[in-house]
Amino acid sequence: MHYTARVDPRSETPAGNPAPAGRREPLLRRRRLPLALSVAAAALFAAVGVAEVLLRDPVAASLRSDDAWLVALMFVTALPLALLWRLPFVALCLTVGSLLIQLVLGYQYPQTAVWAVVAASFVTVLFDVWPRAIAGGFVVAAGFVALFFTVGGVTWTDAVTTWLLLSVVWSLAIALRIYRTNAVVAERRAALFAGDREARAREAIADERARLARELHDSVGHALNVVVLHAGAARCVLPEKPDVALEALQSIETAGRQALNDIERVLGILREPGEDVGYDAQPGLREIEALCQQVREAGLPVRLSVAGERRPLPPSLELTAYRIVQEALTNTLKHAGRTEASVSLGYSARALTIEVLDGGRGLTVGDTEGGRGLLGMRERVAAFRGELVAGPRAEGGFAVRALLPLEKEDT
């Protein structure tokens, strides 16, 4: 099963988490300005603004003199910055409104008030949701248009300079917002991919457990049933027919050895995590002819020859032999072009040999080193402590030769 999920950048919130349906995520969650920093910024702007009003030179005669009301308005301009933690758009509106009130009443606005508007604009564009961030831009623009046309003494130079300053601040905030949004989306996508990998790993573990259970049931379970049946028969006939009992004991020995070999191979797989060596006990050497016929029907002439005396082999070994022939013929179909192939099976007392040859173009050295199919064959052969040689032939074509021991080597 494959798990996928779509990441929608429009659902991005300051916290970087998906917003619940039907409502907006609270503003400035994990990455927002903390409350202490917002309050500190408000206090700082208020202190600097009051100091500027008290210490600056007298204003022009056409403007209203600095007084306690201007000091109070400076507090009203700076203190809304404490709302940046929760409501940056509201803080921006209050700051712009207070600045306009100063101008309408005829005061010379302090430069600190302008920087308070700049700070509120930056935070609103960077952290608030897009509709309010855009609305904040219109609020600031409307405020400066009203300032320019309703208040005397504002020159074009002052207006252009202030507008350029705000434009730079807005551009920087938008760039940071886009970068932050992309980072949030990438983080969310990485989390989804990590979850997908974990789900795949759990699924692979479950599949492996089921495969091993089938392997033990089919091979070891069958051998134990044989052992039980023959042991019961031997016990019954031992006093009267010792020869028959001896044959039963020999069958028990053979079945027990096969079960031990299968258990050792399963334990070998478990001792090496990450290996994908499969032994689903289904096809075997008896199905090689049917496999060759399927390949012939696909357009590749195949000759099958068997040397030595056929005899039953452990199901896992027969499956491995079948898979080796199957993969070799598949590679020939895929890579060799128009050619012929031959499959040779050799039975001896201690080993089964497999040879698959073709006269086609063959694989390159890089293909033989990195191919998944050839790697799978090597893993299967290694599980039986066998040998595999695969590569181009000197006379042309490709060769796969495998030797599978039929008995466990002495250690």
Secondary structure per residue as TSV (DSSP state, phi and psi in degrees):
chain	resnum	aa	ss	phi	psi
A	1	M	-	360.0	137.7
A	2	H	-	-113.8	129.6
A	3	Y	-	-102.8	125.5
A	4	T	-	-130.4	155.2
A	5	A	-	-151.0	145.6
A	6	R	-	-97.4	132.7
A	7	V	-	-100.4	120.4
A	8	D	-	-105.5	110.8
A	9	P	G	-60.9	-24.1
A	10	R	G	-67.9	-20.5
A	11	S	G	-85.4	7.8
A	12	E	-	-65.8	137.1
A	13	T	-	-124.8	163.0
A	14	P	T	-55.7	-25.8
A	15	A	T	-80.7	-12.6
A	16	G	S	76.6	17.3
A	17	N	S	-117.6	151.2
A	18	P	-	-64.6	138.3
A	19	A	-	-81.6	136.4
A	20	P	-	-61.6	148.3
A	21	A	T	-64.2	139.6
A	22	G	T	92.2	-6.9
A	23	R	S	-155.0	160.6
A	24	R	-	-83.2	147.8
A	25	E	-	-68.6	139.2
A	26	P	-	-52.3	140.6
A	27	L	S	-68.3	148.7
A	28	L	S	52.1	54.3
A	29	R	-	-68.7	-96.7
A	30	R	S	-74.3	-36.1
A	31	R	S	-100.6	9.1
A	32	R	S	-78.4	167.4
A	33	L	-	-66.8	130.8
A	34	P	-	-67.4	158.2
A	35	L	H	-58.7	-42.3
A	36	A	H	-61.1	-40.2
A	37	L	H	-67.8	-37.7
A	38	S	H	-63.9	-46.4
A	39	V	H	-63.9	-40.5
A	40	A	H	-63.0	-40.6
A	41	A	H	-63.5	-42.1
A	42	A	H	-62.3	-43.6
A	43	A	H	-65.2	-39.9
A	44	L	H	-63.6	-48.2
A	45	F	H	-63.5	-38.2
A	46	A	H	-64.2	-45.5
A	47	A	H	-64.2	-45.8
A	48	V	H	-65.0	-40.7
A	49	G	H	-64.1	-43.9
A	50	V	H	-64.0	-41.8
A	51	A	H	-62.5	-39.5
A	52	E	H	-63.0	-42.7
A	53	V	H	-63.9	-40.5
A	54	L	H	-77.5	-27.7
A	55	L	H	-105.2	-10.4
A	56	R	S	-77.4	166.8
A	57	D	-	-68.6	159.0
A	58	P	-	-58.0	144.0
A	59	V	-	-80.2	172.2
A	60	A	-	-62.8	155.5
A	61	A	T	-64.0	-26.4
A	62	S	T	-75.0	-11.9
A	63	L	S	-105.8	159.6
A	64	R	B	-72.9	136.2
A	65	S	-	-67.4	151.2
A	66	D	-	-65.3	136.4
A	67	D	-	-149.9	-169.8
A	68	A	H	-65.4	-30.8
A	69	W	H	-63.8	-39.5
A	70	L	H	-65.8	-38.1
A	71	V	H	-61.5	-42.8
A	72	A	H	-64.1	-41.5
A	73	L	H	-65.2	-31.0
A	74	M	H	-66.4	-38.2
A	75	F	H	-62.8	-43.0
A	76	V	H	-63.7	-30.9
A	77	T	H	-74.2	-38.0
A	78	A	H	-87.9	-38.0
A	79	L	G	-63.2	-31.3
A	80	P	G	-58.8	-16.7
A	81	L	G	-62.9	-19.5
A	82	A	G	-65.6	-18.2
A	83	L	G	-83.0	-3.2
A	84	L	G	-59.1	-26.2
A	85	W	G	-66.0	-34.5
A	86	R	T	-113.1	-45.6
A	87	L	-	-131.8	76.0
A	88	P	H	-64.1	-35.9
A	89	F	H	-65.8	-41.7
A	90	V	H	-64.2	-41.5
A	91	A	H	-60.5	-40.2
A	92	L	H	-64.1	-45.5
A	93	C	H	-61.6	-43.5
A	94	L	H	-65.4	-39.4
A	95	T	H	-66.5	-44.8
A	96	V	H	-64.2	-42.0
A	97	G	H	-62.4	-42.2
A	98	S	H	-64.7	-39.0
A	99	L	H	-64.1	-41.2
A	100	L	H	-65.6	-37.3
A	101	I	H	-61.1	-41.3
A	102	Q	H	-58.5	-42.0
A	103	L	H	-72.0	-41.4
A	104	V	H	-63.3	-35.4
A	105	L	T	-78.1	-2.8
A	106	G	T	93.2	10.6
A	107	Y	B	-81.4	155.0
A	108	Q	-	-84.2	109.0
A	109	Y	-	-64.0	139.9
A	110	P	-	-71.2	149.0
A	111	Q	H	-63.3	-27.4
A	112	T	H	-62.2	-33.9
A	113	A	H	-65.6	-39.2
A	114	V	H	-64.0	-42.5
A	115	W	H	-68.2	-28.8
A	116	A	H	-64.5	-40.7
A	117	V	H	-63.7	-41.1
A	118	V	H	-61.7	-45.4
A	119	A	H	-63.4	-43.3
A	120	A	H	-65.4	-37.4
A	121	S	H	-63.3	-44.4
A	122	F	H	-60.9	-47.4
A	123	V	H	-66.7	-39.4
A	124	T	H	-63.3	-47.6
A	125	V	H	-66.7	-35.5
A	126	L	H	-76.9	-38.9
A	127	F	H	-114.6	-29.8
A	128	D	S	-74.1	166.4
A	129	V	-	-65.6	156.5
A	130	W	H	-56.7	-44.3
A	131	P	H	-58.2	-43.5
A	132	R	H	-74.3	-30.9
A	133	A	H	-63.4	-42.7
A	134	I	H	-67.1	-41.7
A	135	A	H	-62.3	-35.3
A	136	G	H	-61.0	-38.8
A	137	G	H	-61.7	-41.2
A	138	F	H	-67.6	-36.0
A	139	V	H	-62.1	-46.7
A	140	V	H	-64.6	-43.6
A	141	A	H	-61.8	-44.3
A	142	A	H	-63.2	-38.3
A	143	G	H	-62.4	-41.9
A	144	F	H	-75.9	-30.0
A	145	V	H	-65.0	-44.4
A	146	A	H	-62.4	-39.9
A	147	L	H	-60.7	-44.5
A	148	F	H	-68.5	-37.9
A	149	F	H	-93.7	-14.1
A	150	T	H	-112.7	-19.7
A	151	V	S	-112.3	129.5
A	152	G	T	-78.0	161.1
A	153	G	T	87.7	-2.3
A	154	V	-	-93.0	115.0
A	155	T	-	-86.8	164.0
A	156	W	H	-61.3	-35.0
A	157	T	H	-62.4	-44.6
A	158	D	H	-62.2	-43.1
A	159	A	H	-64.7	-46.0
A	160	V	H	-66.2	-41.0
A	161	T	H	-62.0	-45.3
A	162	T	H	-65.2	-41.3
A	163	W	H	-64.3	-40.7
A	164	L	H	-63.6	-40.1
A	165	L	H	-60.8	-47.0
A	166	L	H	-65.7	-36.2
A	167	S	H	-63.0	-42.7
A	168	V	H	-63.0	-42.9
A	169	V	H	-63.7	-45.0
A	170	W	H	-63.4	-42.6
A	171	S	H	-61.7	-43.0
A	172	L	H	-63.9	-42.4
A	173	A	H	-64.9	-41.0
A	174	I	H	-64.6	-43.0
A	175	A	H	-61.5	-43.6
A	176	L	H	-65.8	-37.4
A	177	R	H	-64.7	-43.8
A	178	I	H	-63.3	-42.4
A	179	Y	H	-62.1	-44.2
A	180	R	H	-64.5	-39.7
A	181	T	H	-62.4	-45.2
A	182	N	H	-63.0	-37.8
A	183	A	H	-65.9	-39.8
A	184	V	H	-65.0	-44.3
A	185	V	H	-63.0	-42.9
A	186	A	H	-63.8	-39.9
A	187	E	H	-65.2	-41.4
A	188	R	H	-65.8	-41.4
A	189	R	H	-65.4	-39.6
A	190	A	H	-63.1	-38.4
A	191	A	H	-64.5	-39.5
A	192	L	H	-64.6	-42.5
A	193	F	H	-65.2	-38.8
A	194	A	H	-63.4	-42.3
A	195	G	H	-62.8	-37.5
A	196	D	H	-64.8	-42.7
A	197	R	H	-63.1	-41.7
A	198	E	H	-63.6	-41.1
A	199	A	H	-64.3	-41.7
A	200	R	H	-62.2	-40.6
A	201	A	H	-64.7	-43.6
A	202	R	H	-62.9	-40.2
A	203	E	H	-65.5	-40.1
A	204	A	H	-64.8	-39.3
A	205	I	H	-63.7	-43.2
A	206	A	H	-63.4	-41.5
A	207	D	H	-63.4	-40.1
A	208	E	H	-65.5	-40.9
A	209	R	H	-62.8	-43.1
A	210	A	H	-64.1	-39.1
A	211	R	H	-64.9	-43.2
A	212	L	H	-65.9	-36.4
A	213	A	H	-63.1	-42.0
A	214	R	H	-63.8	-40.9
A	215	E	H	-62.2	-47.0
A	216	L	I	-65.3	-38.6
A	217	H	I	-66.1	-44.1
A	218	D	I	-73.3	-40.6
A	219	S	I	-93.0	-60.8
A	220	V	I	-68.3	-41.7
A	221	G	I	-60.2	-43.0
A	222	H	H	-63.2	-44.1
A	223	A	H	-62.9	-40.2
A	224	L	H	-66.9	-37.2
A	225	N	H	-61.5	-42.1
A	226	V	H	-61.3	-44.2
A	227	V	H	-60.0	-46.2
A	228	V	H	-62.0	-45.8
A	229	L	H	-64.0	-46.4
A	230	H	H	-68.6	-35.7
A	231	A	H	-65.1	-40.9
A	232	G	H	-64.0	-41.4
A	233	A	H	-65.8	-42.4
A	234	A	H	-62.1	-40.5
A	235	R	H	-61.8	-35.4
A	236	C	H	-74.5	-37.1
A	237	V	H	-100.8	-3.8
A	238	L	T	-56.3	-44.3
A	239	P	T	-67.0	-35.8
A	240	E	T	-98.9	-34.6
A	241	K	-	-131.2	76.6
A	242	P	H	-62.9	-30.8
A	243	D	H	-63.8	-43.1
A	244	V	H	-64.4	-39.7
A	245	A	H	-63.2	-36.9
A	246	L	H	-64.7	-41.7
A	247	E	H	-62.6	-39.0
A	248	A	H	-64.2	-40.7
A	249	L	H	-65.2	-36.9
A	250	Q	H	-64.5	-39.9
A	251	S	H	-64.3	-38.6
A	252	I	H	-62.6	-42.4
A	253	E	H	-61.5	-45.7
A	254	T	H	-61.9	-46.1
A	255	A	H	-64.3	-38.6
A	256	G	H	-64.7	-40.9
A	257	R	H	-63.3	-43.1
A	258	Q	H	-61.9	-41.6
A	259	A	H	-63.9	-42.1
A	260	L	H	-62.7	-42.6
A	261	N	H	-61.7	-42.7
A	262	D	H	-64.7	-40.3
A	263	I	H	-64.5	-40.9
A	264	E	H	-62.9	-39.2
A	265	R	H	-68.9	-38.9
A	266	V	H	-63.8	-43.0
A	267	L	H	-64.8	-33.4
A	268	G	H	-62.3	-38.7
A	269	I	H	-65.2	-43.3
A	270	L	H	-66.2	-28.8
A	271	R	T	-75.9	-11.6
A	272	E	S	-126.2	83.5
A	273	P	T	-61.6	147.8
A	274	G	T	94.9	-15.7
A	275	E	-	-80.9	139.5
A	276	D	-	-116.4	68.1
A	277	V	-	-103.8	110.4
A	278	G	-	-103.3	143.1
A	279	Y	-	-135.3	54.8
A	280	D	-	-69.9	107.9
A	281	A	S	-70.9	81.2
A	282	Q	-	-123.5	-85.4
A	283	P	-	-74.3	154.7
A	284	G	-	-145.8	-161.3
A	285	L	G	-67.7	-25.8
A	286	R	G	-67.9	-21.3
A	287	E	G	-92.9	3.5
A	288	I	H	-62.7	-41.1
A	289	E	H	-62.1	-43.8
A	290	A	H	-62.4	-37.5
A	291	L	H	-63.3	-45.1
A	292	C	H	-61.9	-38.2
A	293	Q	H	-64.6	-39.6
A	294	Q	H	-61.4	-39.8
A	295	V	H	-69.2	-38.2
A	296	R	H	-60.7	-43.1
A	297	E	H	-65.1	-24.1
A	298	A	T	-80.0	-5.6
A	299	G	T	112.0	3.5
A	300	L	-	-111.6	112.0
A	301	P	-	-63.3	132.0
A	302	V	E	-132.7	132.7
A	303	R	E	-107.6	134.4
A	304	L	E	-116.4	129.5
A	305	S	E	-133.9	145.4
A	306	V	E	-128.2	127.1
A	307	A	E	-113.0	140.8
A	308	G	S	90.9	177.2
A	309	E	-	-91.8	121.6
A	310	R	-	-63.0	141.6
A	311	R	-	-156.6	157.3
A	312	P	-	-62.9	137.9
A	313	L	-	-123.3	165.0
A	314	P	-	-54.1	136.5
A	315	P	H	-54.6	-38.6
A	316	S	H	-65.6	-37.2
A	317	L	H	-69.6	-40.1
A	318	E	H	-62.8	-39.3
A	319	L	H	-63.3	-42.0
A	320	T	H	-61.6	-44.9
A	321	A	H	-60.4	-43.2
A	322	Y	H	-60.3	-46.1
A	323	R	H	-64.8	-35.8
A	324	I	H	-64.1	-47.8
A	325	V	H	-62.6	-42.1
A	326	Q	H	-61.3	-46.3
A	327	E	H	-67.7	-40.1
A	328	A	H	-62.9	-44.5
A	329	L	H	-67.4	-35.2
A	330	T	H	-63.2	-42.8
A	331	N	H	-62.9	-37.7
A	332	T	H	-64.0	-43.7
A	333	L	H	-60.2	-39.2
A	334	K	H	-78.8	-36.0
A	335	H	H	-118.6	-21.3
A	336	A	S	-83.9	-18.8
A	337	G	-	77.7	-153.7
A	338	R	S	-77.8	111.1
A	339	T	-	-160.8	-172.1
A	340	E	-	-125.1	159.6
A	341	A	E	-134.8	156.3
A	342	S	E	-133.9	142.1
A	343	V	E	-121.9	127.4
A	344	S	E	-126.2	130.6
A	345	L	E	-116.1	131.5
A	346	G	E	-124.5	120.5
A	347	Y	E	-98.5	128.8
A	348	S	-	-132.9	-177.8
A	349	A	S	-66.3	-31.9
A	350	R	S	-121.2	-2.2
A	351	A	E	-156.4	157.3
A	352	L	E	-113.3	125.8
A	353	T	E	-107.5	143.5
A	354	I	E	-129.7	134.4
A	355	E	E	-139.5	124.6
A	356	V	E	-124.5	118.3
A	357	L	E	-122.3	148.5
A	358	D	E	-143.2	164.2
A	359	G	-	-112.0	23.7
A	360	G	S	-88.3	-156.8
A	361	R	-	-70.4	-31.5
A	362	G	-	76.7	175.8
A	363	L	-	-95.4	157.4
A	364	T	-	-82.3	171.3
A	365	V	H	-62.3	-39.3
A	366	G	H	-61.8	-38.2
A	367	D	H	-65.9	-39.7
A	368	T	H	-69.9	-26.1
A	369	E	H	-82.7	-34.8
A	370	G	H	-111.1	-1.3
A	371	G	-	-70.3	137.4
A	372	R	H	-67.4	-38.9
A	373	G	H	-63.0	-46.3
A	374	L	H	-65.8	-37.2
A	375	L	H	-62.7	-40.6
A	376	G	H	-62.5	-40.1
A	377	M	H	-62.1	-42.6
A	378	R	H	-62.4	-40.2
A	379	E	H	-64.8	-42.2
A	380	R	H	-63.8	-44.7
A	381	V	H	-65.4	-40.4
A	382	A	H	-63.0	-31.9
A	383	A	H	-63.0	-24.8
A	384	F	T	-102.2	10.6
A	385	R	T	57.4	39.0
A	386	G	-	-100.2	-165.2
A	387	E	E	-131.1	143.5
A	388	L	E	-136.7	131.5
A	389	V	E	-127.0	122.9
A	390	A	E	-138.7	129.8
A	391	G	E	174.6	174.6
A	392	P	E	-63.9	148.3
A	393	R	-	-91.2	149.5
A	394	A	T	-63.4	-35.8
A	395	E	T	-85.4	3.4
A	396	G	S	108.0	147.7
A	397	G	S	93.9	-163.5
A	398	F	E	-136.6	150.5
A	399	A	E	-134.5	138.6
A	400	V	E	-125.3	120.5
A	401	R	E	-127.5	128.9
A	402	A	E	-132.4	144.8
A	403	L	E	-126.0	121.1
A	404	L	E	-115.7	111.8
A	405	P	E	-62.2	142.2
A	406	L	S	-94.7	-10.6
A	407	E	S	-132.6	148.1
A	408	K	-	-69.4	131.0
A	409	E	-	-68.8	150.0
A	410	D	-	-71.2	142.2
A	411	T	-	-122.9	360.0
